[in-house]
Structures are given as C-alpha cells and as structure tokens.
Amino acid sequence: MLMQTRTEAPPADPVARRRTFAIISHPDAGKTTLTEKLLLFGGAIQLAGEVKAKRNRVSTRSDWMGIEKERGISVVTSVMTFEYGDCVFNLLDTPGHEDFSEDTYRTLTAVDSAVMVIDAAKGIEARTRKLFEVCRLRDIPIVTFVNKLDRESRDPFDILDEIEKTLALDAAPVTWPIGSGRNFSGTYELGMNRVRRLDAADDGGTVPVSGPEDPLFDELLTENGAADAWREEVELAQGGLKAFDLDAFREGHLTPVFFGSALRNFGVRDLIDGLAKVAPAPRGQDADKRRVEPSEARMTGFVFKIQANMDPNHRDRIAFMRVCSGKLNRGMKARLVRTGKPISLSAPQFFFAQDRAIADEAYAGDVVGIPNHGTLRIGDTLTEGEEIVFRGVPSFAPEILRRIKLTDAMKAKKLKEALQQMGEEGVVQVFVPYDGSQAIVGVVGALQLDVLKERLQAEYGLPVDYEMSRFTVCRWVTSDSETDLDKFIDSHNSAMARDLDGAPVFMATTAFSLRYEEERYPSVSFTDVKDYQ
Ligand code: G4P
C-alpha cells in the first residue's frame, strides 16, 4: 500500500531531519542483527557483526556480564547515530534481558518512534507485548518489521491479525512477502508495482512489475498453483486490509508493516526508507510547567540513562541526555535545574557504532553523552536558565527487596557512597530506613542484584552479600494533607525509608498488609511508579 509522504519542513531544518528511535522485540527475534544492518546502511560500521560479539554465548546472563566487563562496548552501543539519505538517525539501544526493563522504559522516554521486530514464525511474544504497552502509554508510533521470512513462517494474514487482536493496533502492510522459508523470493510493494528480489545483491534496487498479474511472479513462485494462490492473497491484502494512514500512525493507532530477513539483509532498506519518510521528527516534550517544542531557540534536555565509564578507577560516568529544544553548543553552560547550579558542557559526545566523537553542536532529538563525576542523575533536566523539569522518566517500585550485608564493618561509609552512586546510575534503587538500620536495595529483576554485587566488588573493593528483608513490597507515599502523611509516617516509623531523593517510602511485609494500610489511610496515596525529579 502506498505510503503517503508529507513534507514536514525543508530538509535544511536540522530538527526535521532527525529520527530518534528504538527497537523493541522479544529476545532472539533479531534486534541485534537488524541493528547491524541498519548501521551498515548508515555507513556507521564497515562490517556486519561488529555491534555485539555474540559468538560462544552461553546464556543471556553471561552475555550481559561479559559485555559489562568490556564496559566500552556497552557504553558505545547505548546510542548509535548515523546518517542515511537526508536523515540523521539516533538509534537508542535497549537491554535485551527483561531484568533490565526499567532501563528500557527510561530509554523509551527519549524516542519519537519505535521499530517492533517480530519473528515471522512466532508472532507477538510476551516481551514485545509489554514493551509495546509502554510505547502506547507514551503514544510512540510503531513501525513493524516481520523478520526471518527466509525461514518457515506463519501466514502473513495470521501475523497481521495477531497484531490487530493482541495489540489493538491496525496493521497496514507496506510490502507483501513472495513465498516464505525455502521459497521466499522477495517482497512486492503493495500499490507501487515494485518487486524487491531476494537474489538481488545486498538488498539492491527494486524491479518494476505491471501488477500482481506480472509473469515475474510465475517465475518466482514455481510450485504448482503457488503464483495464483499468491495473487489471490495480494488481492485480499489490497482490498481487505487497512491502508497506510499517516495520522493514524502518528497517533499510535496504526502500524505500517514490512516483511524481510535481517540476516539476509533483506527488506532493511525498505524499512529505513519508511522510517525516513513517515517516522516523526522530534516531538514536543512535556515538562512540569509547560510543553517544550523542539523548535524553541533555547536549549533544554533531560538525562534518561547514566553509564559508568570505561575506567572504573576514575568513577567518571556518561550521562545520556536527549536534547529537547534549541541547539547544544560545545562549551556552553547549562543550568542543572535540580541543584540550580551551572554545568559546563565542555565535551559532549556523539556515539557511533564503535566510535565516539566530540559533538560541536546537537539539536532537538539528538542524544549526547555528557561525561561527569556524579553531578548528573537520571531524570535531571538541563536548560539555559528556565526552571522546568521534564516529566516522565519513571522509577518503578521494586519487586525484590534485599538488605545489604557488609562483611567488613569498617567500610560502612564507603558502602554508603557506593550505593548512592549505584542508585543515581539506576543500577538499583536504594532505600535508607528511618530507624537507621542497614540500607535496603530494591530491584525489578534479580540480575540487577548480581550486577550490583559484581560492581561493588570490582569498582569499590566492597565484598557484600544479601540478606532477605522482612519487607517484600514497597510504595512511595504521598498525600494532599501533610498532617495525614505525617501521621501515617509517625505510626509506621519502623517500616519507613527514604529513597535517593529523600521521598518517603513505605515498606510492607506482605501485599495483604499493604492493602490493609491502604484501606486504613484513604487520604494517603501508595504509588508504585514515581517520576524522577
Ligand atoms: P536479538 O538481538 O533480538 O536477541 O536477536 P539476534 O539478532 O541476536 O538474532 C537471534 C538469532 O536469530 C541469531 O541466531 C540470528 O542470526 C538469527 N536471525 C536474525 N535474523 C534472522 C533472519 O532474518 N533469518 C534467520 N534465519 N535468522 C535470523 P543465533 O544462531 O541464535 O545466534 P548467532 O550465534 O548466529 O549470533
């Protein structure tokens, strides 16, 4: 189906050229492979396979740990910038393992669109669905890539139907596969009378056809009756399925669907061309007091990710900031709204597949890395002076709570410092009980605990263990009535803690006791999501 294009602004406008996106998928659907191929098109890397050395992988766990050890790789792949055609693409990487889902949610606050990769044999899988829900909450438009068509696949109608039913999202195919598995021989661009042949080298050009009746399809689909069956399918697809509609896509109600094989580098060019044409340029972002438009002259941005730098001895970190408006110039001074202090952006960095480079200037939609020694936290807003805070970099109530056991009591102060830093980086959440007892760490997934332990040992020389905490659930507590909140806190002192920002957190031993308190204190809100401030 013809993808209508709409010229948003003259191409010279640097913001209109930007496409900032992430790839969402279930593990193994082909996100890494697709990333490599997209970067190849952008000329960001020379050879496929450089993004992530995945050979000899034993498990996701060791894969992650290994990568984390070579910190350089994970820093570099957090964001990848490349140019293709008239566009500058910023591809934000999200961790594959669901134990790091918090990191993924935060990353999704910094994108304007997402590519959903689906394995053609498996359809929509659990993690894809979850990530999709996050995109929906944020009205992020989704472009779908149905991958692995070179293997035995499900019927395309089946896949589209599943998208519509399970995600409540209209699916508009842009291309249509010609055969599948061993018989996969290319794609037909619906309504455009163009065929991309699998046997064309390196996802090369398309060939014109007169329409589905073209004899080329008899050549490509040689099995008895296959060409005619395929023609019927296409007729059904063109007549019965949704046509692409830019507004519905931008509002998050419809997804254009591309079919291909990342491994064979097939269909990737259609996908990237599609992103260039229809994915939105940087959009306005909501701050506490107003919405900030990308076209505004003054620079604003927010930090959505912090990553420890390559050299653990120097404790320097990279804060990843999405520029929301204006122009960031190297050397400029910005205001860190949380503290009111100025921060000098002397060496902001751009990231390419294996390289980084000093960014002399960056525009709305760009993601720059700001080296710092702990000044910046997740959720921080930087401006040219204005007192605004961007909303929506969330923190989730952890599902696992553990007390930290330090084997060397002399190192308590160092542990406090280290936990503060790990908390600020978003590795774990740290809760300091009101009663002065040992800090409690909270995580969404158990792997985060392993990472914390390893990093405390490797970077701070702190051997720690975990103890079960008597608490199993926690909630941030707020109230419109300060008196009511104080009353609640006073009468639950031994179950109260402060998070990194000093916000009060109630910890309950069971979900039942949490519900009991909720009922007893109706004027107090118990929330499981908190915006970083
Ligand atoms: P992920 O990042 O989403 O977890 O997926 P990844 O790209 O690592 O792909 C998972 C597996 O699927 C890999 O094989 C990869 O080669 C394969 N794959 C990706 N795209 C396609 C495709 O279009 N067609 C086919 N047939 N396979 C595809 P693996 O053997 O598990 O890993 P590896 O050892 O080859 O890296």
Boltz pocket constraint, residues with backbone or C-beta under 6 A from the ligand:
constraints:
  - pocket:
      binder: B
      contacts: [[A, 25], [A, 26], [A, 27], [A, 28], [A, 29], [A, 30], [A, 31], [A, 32], [A, 33], [A, 34], [A, 54], [A, 55], [A, 96], [A, 147], [A, 148], [A, 149], [A, 150], [A, 151], [A, 260], [A, 261], [A, 262], [A, 263], [A, 264]]
      max_distance: 6.0
